[in-house]
Amino acid sequence: MSDLIQQSVFNKGRLDKFILVLTLPTALRAINSKSDRDNNKIMLDTLQFSVFGTIVPKIMVPAVEARYMGSTIQMSSHSHPTYAPITVNFHIDNRFNNYWVIYNWLNILRDQKEGKDGIINTRGVLRDNFNLIDYSSDISVFAVDEYNKPIIKWTYKNAFPTELSEITYNYQTGGEISATGTFAFHEVNIELLDL
């Protein structure tokens, strides 16, 4: 009994203590500019997301039925199905920069004006073929404690956006404007962090 963690019954995980960190994929870094506010540019310092909601996907390794000596038993499949996309709710900053980053990320996958992919190579030239590594990135979500110290980290490997929600304007109610981004990914890794 002495090995039990001494913990207050009021020490609970909170819904409002999460930070989202992402790195721009290669294709977005190719169109980066730190100084200009231009329709064809992405600013590296726009990745500050005020995240107020996300979903950690269900982690599954399903069982399969196998015949054994006249019976059917359950055994592990030793595999997992495709993860459901994650949805991230965030407040749009006052210059719409964080919204613009996700919009452009989607736009390189299917350009609205040209009707094809918009991947740009390192020389600034539009190219037609590209790999997952060009347009995906790792996204990390940290849960923080009451002192804003990260305590657990979810890393979504090879993530890319699949949807950016509508923006609802209502000038009769106050508050921040919010949006939702949906991301597909290959794998999720979880780690507890040292305090």
Rosetta blueprint (number, residue, H / E / L):
1 M L
2 S L
3 D L
4 L L
5 I L
6 Q L
7 Q L
8 S L
9 V L
10 F L
11 N L
12 K L
13 G L
14 R L
15 L L
16 D L
17 K L
18 F E
19 I E
20 L E
21 V E
22 L E
23 T L
24 L L
25 P L
26 T H
27 A H
28 L H
29 R H
30 A L
31 I L
32 N E
33 S L
34 K L
35 S L
36 D L
37 R L
38 D L
39 N L
40 N L
41 K L
42 I E
43 M L
44 L H
45 D H
46 T H
47 L L
48 Q L
49 F L
50 S E
51 V E
52 F E
53 G E
54 T E
55 I L
56 V L
57 P L
58 K L
59 I L
60 M L
61 V L
62 P L
63 A E
64 V E
65 E E
66 A E
67 R E
68 Y E
69 M L
70 G L
71 S E
72 T E
73 I E
74 Q E
75 M E
76 S E
77 S L
78 H L
79 S L
80 H L
81 P L
82 T L
83 Y L
84 A L
85 P L
86 I E
87 T E
88 V E
89 N E
90 F E
91 H E
92 I L
93 D L
94 N L
95 R L
96 F L
97 N H
98 N H
99 Y H
100 W H
101 V H
102 I H
103 Y H
104 N H
105 W H
106 L H
107 N H
108 I H
109 L H
110 R L
111 D L
112 Q L
113 K L
114 E L
115 G L
116 K L
117 D L
118 G L
119 I L
120 I E
121 N L
122 T L
123 R L
124 G L
125 V L
126 L E
127 R L
128 D L
129 N L
130 F L
131 N L
132 L H
133 I H
134 D H
135 Y H
136 S L
137 S E
138 D E
139 I E
140 S E
141 V E
142 F E
143 A E
144 V E
145 D L
146 E L
147 Y L
148 N L
149 K L
150 P E
151 I E
152 I E
153 K E
154 W E
155 T E
156 Y E
157 K E
158 N E
159 A E
160 F E
161 P E
162 T E
163 E E
164 L E
165 S L
166 E L
167 I L
168 T L
169 Y L
170 N L
171 Y L
172 Q L
173 T L
174 G L
175 G L
176 E L
177 I L
178 S E
179 A E
180 T E
181 G E
182 T E
183 F E
184 A E
185 F L
186 H L
187 E E
188 V E
189 N E
190 I E
191 E E
192 L E
193 L L
194 D L
195 L L
